[in-house]
Amino acid sequence: MAEGEEYDQKELKKRYASAIRKMQEEQQRKEVLKQVLDADAYTRMMNIKASNEQLYVQLTNLVISVIQQNRVSGKISEAQLVALLQKLTYRPETKIDFKRK
């Protein structure tokens, strides 16, 4: 076997292992979300994942941290999830004033 082929196989094994690890982490996230979100909130979360993966990861981490800090009792409703989403994506509205002479 040539040295280049051996390197390619090692690289493929690393990528495969990395992909498997990411899939397992995602599966764990989904299981946690199913336990802490009600059905409507979970559906919204999956819609966010489909449209914006980075926002989904940020919101998931925020939901998990809220649960770990015991700031919510019971399951998180869709309204609570929307409130968390608004906090995460809040940007103050820019205001332009025109001063006339």
TIRO-2110 file (N, C-alpha, C; in Angstrom, 1 decimal):
// TIRO-2110
0.8, -1.2, 0.0, N, 1, A
0.0, 0.0, 0.0, CA, 1, A
0.9, 1.2, 0.0, C, 1, A
0.6, 2.2, -0.8, N, 2, A
1.3, 3.4, -0.9, CA, 2, A
1.1, 4.3, 0.3, C, 2, A
2.1, 5.2, 0.6, N, 3, A
1.9, 6.0, 1.7, CA, 3, A
0.7, 7.0, 1.6, C, 3, A
0.5, 7.5, 0.4, N, 4, A
-0.7, 8.4, 0.2, CA, 4, A
-2.0, 7.7, 0.5, C, 4, A
-2.1, 6.4, 0.1, N, 5, A
-3.4, 5.7, 0.3, CA, 5, A
-3.6, 5.5, 1.8, C, 5, A
-2.5, 5.2, 2.5, N, 6, A
-2.5, 4.9, 4.0, CA, 6, A
-3.0, 6.2, 4.7, C, 6, A
-2.5, 7.3, 4.2, N, 7, A
-2.9, 8.6, 4.8, CA, 7, A
-4.4, 8.9, 4.5, C, 7, A
-4.8, 8.6, 3.3, N, 8, A
-6.2, 8.8, 2.9, CA, 8, A
-7.1, 7.9, 3.8, C, 8, A
-6.7, 6.7, 4.1, N, 9, A
-7.5, 5.8, 4.9, CA, 9, A
-7.6, 6.3, 6.4, C, 9, A
-6.5, 6.8, 6.9, N, 10, A
-6.5, 7.3, 8.2, CA, 10, A
-7.4, 8.6, 8.3, C, 10, A
-7.3, 9.4, 7.3, N, 11, A
-8.1, 10.6, 7.2, CA, 11, A
-9.6, 10.3, 7.1, C, 11, A
-9.9, 9.3, 6.3, N, 12, A
-11.3, 8.8, 6.2, CA, 12, A
-11.8, 8.3, 7.5, C, 12, A
-11.0, 7.5, 8.2, N, 13, A
-11.4, 7.0, 9.5, CA, 13, A
-11.6, 8.1, 10.5, C, 13, A
-10.8, 9.1, 10.5, N, 14, A
-11.0, 10.2, 11.4, CA, 14, A
-12.3, 11.0, 11.1, C, 14, A
-12.5, 11.2, 9.8, N, 15, A
-13.7, 11.9, 9.4, CA, 15, A
-15.0, 11.1, 9.8, C, 15, A
-14.9, 9.8, 9.6, N, 16, A
-16.0, 8.9, 9.9, CA, 16, A
-16.3, 8.9, 11.4, C, 16, A
-15.2, 8.8, 12.2, N, 17, A
-15.4, 8.9, 13.7, CA, 17, A
-16.0, 10.2, 14.1, C, 17, A
-15.5, 11.3, 13.5, N, 18, A
-16.0, 12.6, 13.8, CA, 18, A
-17.5, 12.7, 13.4, C, 18, A
-17.9, 12.2, 12.3, N, 19, A
-19.3, 12.3, 11.9, CA, 19, A
-20.2, 11.4, 12.8, C, 19, A
-19.7, 10.3, 13.2, N, 20, A
-20.4, 9.4, 14.1, CA, 20, A
-20.6, 10.2, 15.5, C, 20, A
-19.6, 10.8, 16.0, N, 21, A
-19.6, 11.5, 17.2, CA, 21, A
-20.6, 12.7, 17.1, C, 21, A
-20.6, 13.4, 16.0, N, 22, A
-21.5, 14.5, 15.9, CA, 22, A
-23.0, 14.0, 15.8, C, 22, A
-23.2, 12.9, 15.1, N, 23, A
-24.6, 12.3, 15.1, CA, 23, A
-25.0, 11.9, 16.5, C, 23, A
-24.1, 11.3, 17.2, N, 24, A
-24.5, 10.9, 18.6, CA, 24, A
-24.8, 12.1, 19.5, C, 24, A
-24.0, 13.2, 19.4, N, 25, A
-24.3, 14.4, 20.1, CA, 25, A
-25.6, 15.0, 19.7, C, 25, A
-25.9, 15.0, 18.5, N, 26, A
-27.2, 15.6, 18.0, CA, 26, A
-28.3, 14.7, 18.5, C, 26, A
-28.2, 13.4, 18.5, N, 27, A
-29.2, 12.5, 19.0, CA, 27, A
-29.5, 12.8, 20.5, C, 27, A
-28.4, 13.0, 21.3, N, 28, A
-28.5, 13.3, 22.7, CA, 28, A
-29.2, 14.6, 22.9, C, 28, A
-28.9, 15.6, 22.1, N, 29, A
-29.6, 16.9, 22.2, CA, 29, A
-31.0, 16.8, 21.9, C, 29, A
-31.4, 16.0, 20.9, N, 30, A
-32.8, 15.9, 20.5, CA, 30, A
-33.6, 15.2, 21.7, C, 30, A
-32.9, 14.2, 22.3, N, 31, A
-33.6, 13.5, 23.4, CA, 31, A
-33.8, 14.4, 24.6, C, 31, A
-32.8, 15.3, 24.9, N, 32, A
-33.0, 16.2, 26.0, CA, 32, A
-34.1, 17.2, 25.6, C, 32, A
-34.1, 17.7, 24.4, N, 33, A
-35.1, 18.7, 24.0, CA, 33, A
-36.5, 18.1, 24.1, C, 33, A
-36.6, 16.8, 23.7, N, 34, A
-37.9, 16.1, 23.8, CA, 34, A
-38.4, 16.1, 25.2, C, 34, A
-37.5, 15.9, 26.1, N, 35, A
-37.9, 15.8, 27.5, CA, 35, A
-38.2, 17.2, 28.1, C, 35, A
-37.6, 18.2, 27.7, N, 36, A
-37.8, 19.5, 28.4, CA, 36, A
-38.7, 20.5, 27.6, C, 36, A
-39.0, 20.2, 26.3, N, 37, A
-39.9, 21.1, 25.5, CA, 37, A
-41.3, 20.4, 25.3, C, 37, A
-42.3, 21.2, 25.3, N, 38, A
-43.6, 20.6, 24.9, CA, 38, A
-43.6, 20.4, 23.4, C, 38, A
-44.7, 19.8, 22.9, N, 39, A
-44.7, 19.3, 21.5, CA, 39, A
-44.5, 20.5, 20.5, C, 39, A
-45.3, 21.6, 20.8, N, 40, A
-45.2, 22.8, 19.9, CA, 40, A
-43.8, 23.4, 19.9, C, 40, A
-43.2, 23.5, 21.1, N, 41, A
-41.9, 24.1, 21.2, CA, 41, A
-40.9, 23.3, 20.5, C, 41, A
-41.0, 21.9, 20.6, N, 42, A
-40.1, 21.0, 20.0, CA, 42, A
-40.2, 21.2, 18.5, C, 42, A
-41.4, 21.3, 18.0, N, 43, A
-41.6, 21.5, 16.5, CA, 43, A
-41.0, 22.8, 16.0, C, 43, A
-41.2, 23.8, 16.8, N, 44, A
-40.5, 25.1, 16.5, CA, 44, A
-39.0, 25.0, 16.5, C, 44, A
-38.5, 24.3, 17.4, N, 45, A
-37.0, 24.1, 17.5, CA, 45, A
-36.5, 23.4, 16.3, C, 45, A
-37.2, 22.4, 15.8, N, 46, A
-36.8, 21.6, 14.6, CA, 46, A
-36.9, 22.5, 13.4, C, 46, A
-37.9, 23.4, 13.3, N, 47, A
-38.0, 24.3, 12.2, CA, 47, A
-36.8, 25.3, 12.2, C, 47, A
-36.4, 25.7, 13.4, N, 48, A
-35.3, 26.6, 13.5, CA, 48, A
-34.0, 25.9, 13.0, C, 48, A
-33.9, 24.6, 13.4, N, 49, A
-32.8, 23.8, 13.0, CA, 49, A
-32.7, 23.7, 11.5, C, 49, A
-33.9, 23.5, 10.8, N, 50, A
-33.9, 23.4, 9.4, CA, 50, A
-33.5, 24.7, 8.7, C, 50, A
-33.8, 25.8, 9.3, N, 51, A
-33.6, 27.1, 8.6, CA, 51, A
-32.3, 27.7, 9.0, C, 51, A
-31.8, 27.5, 10.3, N, 52, A
-30.6, 28.2, 10.7, CA, 52, A
-29.9, 27.3, 11.8, C, 52, A
-28.9, 26.5, 11.3, N, 53, A
-28.3, 25.5, 12.2, CA, 53, A
-27.5, 26.2, 13.3, C, 53, A
-26.9, 27.3, 13.1, N, 54, A
-26.1, 28.0, 14.1, CA, 54, A
-27.0, 28.5, 15.2, C, 54, A
-28.1, 29.1, 14.8, N, 55, A
-29.1, 29.6, 15.8, CA, 55, A
-29.7, 28.5, 16.6, C, 55, A
-29.9, 27.3, 15.9, N, 56, A
-30.4, 26.2, 16.6, CA, 56, A
-29.5, 25.7, 17.7, C, 56, A
-28.2, 25.7, 17.4, N, 57, A
-27.2, 25.2, 18.4, CA, 57, A
-27.1, 26.2, 19.6, C, 57, A
-27.2, 27.5, 19.3, N, 58, A
-27.2, 28.5, 20.3, CA, 58, A
-28.4, 28.4, 21.2, C, 58, A
-29.6, 28.3, 20.6, N, 59, A
-30.8, 28.2, 21.3, CA, 59, A
-30.9, 26.9, 22.2, C, 59, A
-30.4, 25.8, 21.6, N, 60, A
-30.3, 24.5, 22.3, CA, 60, A
-29.4, 24.7, 23.6, C, 60, A
-28.3, 25.3, 23.4, N, 61, A
-27.4, 25.5, 24.5, CA, 61, A
-28.0, 26.4, 25.6, C, 61, A
-28.8, 27.4, 25.2, N, 62, A
-29.5, 28.3, 26.1, CA, 62, A
-30.6, 27.5, 26.8, C, 62, A
-31.3, 26.7, 26.1, N, 63, A
-32.4, 25.9, 26.8, CA, 63, A
-31.8, 25.0, 27.8, C, 63, A
-30.7, 24.3, 27.4, N, 64, A
-30.1, 23.3, 28.4, CA, 64, A
-29.6, 24.1, 29.6, C, 64, A
-29.0, 25.2, 29.4, N, 65, A
-28.5, 26.0, 30.6, CA, 65, A
-29.6, 26.5, 31.5, C, 65, A
-30.7, 26.9, 30.9, N, 66, A
-31.9, 27.3, 31.7, CA, 66, A
-32.4, 26.1, 32.5, C, 66, A
-32.4, 25.0, 31.9, N, 67, A
-32.9, 23.8, 32.6, CA, 67, A
-31.9, 23.4, 33.7, C, 67, A
-30.6, 23.5, 33.5, N, 68, A
-29.6, 23.1, 34.5, CA, 68, A
-29.6, 24.1, 35.6, C, 68, A
-30.0, 25.3, 35.4, N, 69, A
-30.0, 26.3, 36.5, CA, 69, A
-31.4, 26.3, 37.2, C, 69, A
-32.3, 25.4, 36.8, N, 70, A
-33.6, 25.3, 37.4, CA, 70, A
-34.4, 26.6, 37.4, C, 70, A
-34.3, 27.3, 36.3, N, 71, A
-35.0, 28.6, 36.1, CA, 71, A
-36.4, 28.4, 35.6, C, 71, A
-36.7, 27.1, 35.2, N, 72, A
-38.0, 26.8, 34.6, CA, 72, A
-38.5, 25.5, 35.3, C, 72, A
-39.8, 25.5, 35.7, N, 73, A
-40.4, 24.3, 36.2, CA, 73, A
-41.3, 23.7, 35.2, C, 73, A
-41.2, 22.4, 35.1, N, 74, A
-42.0, 21.7, 34.0, CA, 74, A
-41.3, 21.8, 32.7, C, 74, A
-42.2, 21.6, 31.7, N, 75, A
-41.7, 21.7, 30.3, CA, 75, A
-41.8, 23.1, 29.8, C, 75, A
-40.9, 23.4, 28.9, N, 76, A
-40.8, 24.8, 28.3, CA, 76, A
-41.9, 24.8, 27.2, C, 76, A
-42.7, 25.8, 27.3, N, 77, A
-43.8, 26.0, 26.3, CA, 77, A
-43.2, 26.7, 25.1, C, 77, A
-44.0, 26.8, 24.0, N, 78, A
-43.6, 27.5, 22.8, CA, 78, A
-43.4, 29.0, 23.1, C, 78, A
-44.3, 29.6, 23.9, N, 79, A
-44.2, 31.0, 24.3, CA, 79, A
-42.9, 31.3, 25.0, C, 79, A
-42.5, 30.4, 25.9, N, 80, A
-41.2, 30.5, 26.6, CA, 80, A
-40.1, 30.4, 25.7, C, 80, A
-40.2, 29.5, 24.7, N, 81, A
-39.1, 29.3, 23.8, CA, 81, A
-38.9, 30.5, 22.9, C, 81, A
-40.1, 31.1, 22.5, N, 82, A
-40.0, 32.3, 21.7, CA, 82, A
-39.4, 33.4, 22.4, C, 82, A
-39.7, 33.5, 23.7, N, 83, A
-39.1, 34.6, 24.6, CA, 83, A
-37.6, 34.4, 24.7, C, 83, A
-37.1, 33.1, 24.8, N, 84, A
-35.7, 32.8, 24.8, CA, 84, A
-35.0, 33.2, 23.5, C, 84, A
-35.7, 32.9, 22.4, N, 85, A
-35.3, 33.2, 21.1, CA, 85, A
-35.1, 34.7, 20.9, C, 85, A
-36.1, 35.4, 21.4, N, 86, A
-36.0, 36.9, 21.2, CA, 86, A
-34.8, 37.5, 22.0, C, 86, A
-34.6, 36.9, 23.2, N, 87, A
-33.4, 37.4, 24.0, CA, 87, A
-32.1, 37.1, 23.3, C, 87, A
-32.1, 35.9, 22.6, N, 88, A
-30.9, 35.5, 21.9, CA, 88, A
-30.6, 36.3, 20.7, C, 88, A
-31.7, 36.7, 20.0, N, 89, A
-31.5, 37.4, 18.7, CA, 89, A
-31.8, 38.9, 18.8, C, 89, A
-31.9, 39.5, 20.0, N, 90, A
-32.3, 40.9, 20.2, CA, 90, A
-31.2, 41.8, 19.6, C, 90, A
-31.6, 42.7, 18.8, N, 91, A
-30.8, 43.8, 18.3, CA, 91, A
-31.5, 45.1, 18.4, C, 91, A
-30.9, 46.0, 19.1, N, 92, A
-31.7, 47.3, 19.3, CA, 92, A
-31.9, 47.9, 17.9, C, 92, A
-33.1, 48.5, 17.8, N, 93, A
-33.5, 49.2, 16.6, CA, 93, A
-32.6, 50.4, 16.4, C, 93, A
-32.1, 50.6, 15.2, N, 94, A
-31.3, 51.7, 15.0, CA, 94, A
-32.2, 52.9, 14.7, C, 94, A
-31.8, 54.0, 15.2, N, 95, A
-32.7, 55.2, 15.0, CA, 95, A
-31.8, 56.3, 14.3, C, 95, A
-32.4, 56.9, 13.3, N, 96, A
-31.7, 57.9, 12.6, CA, 96, A
-32.5, 59.2, 12.8, C, 96, A
-31.8, 60.2, 13.3, N, 97, A
-32.5, 61.5, 13.5, CA, 97, A
-31.9, 62.5, 12.4, C, 97, A
-32.8, 63.2, 11.8, N, 98, A
-32.4, 64.2, 10.8, CA, 98, A
-32.5, 65.5, 11.5, C, 98, A
-31.5, 66.3, 11.6, N, 99, A
-31.5, 67.6, 12.1, CA, 99, A
-31.5, 68.6, 11.0, C, 99, A
-32.6, 69.4, 10.9, N, 100, A
-32.7, 70.4, 9.9, CA, 100, A
-32.4, 71.7, 10.4, C, 100, A
-31.7, 72.5, 9.5, N, 101, A
-31.3, 73.9, 9.9, CA, 101, A
-32.4, 74.9, 9.5, C, 101, A
END
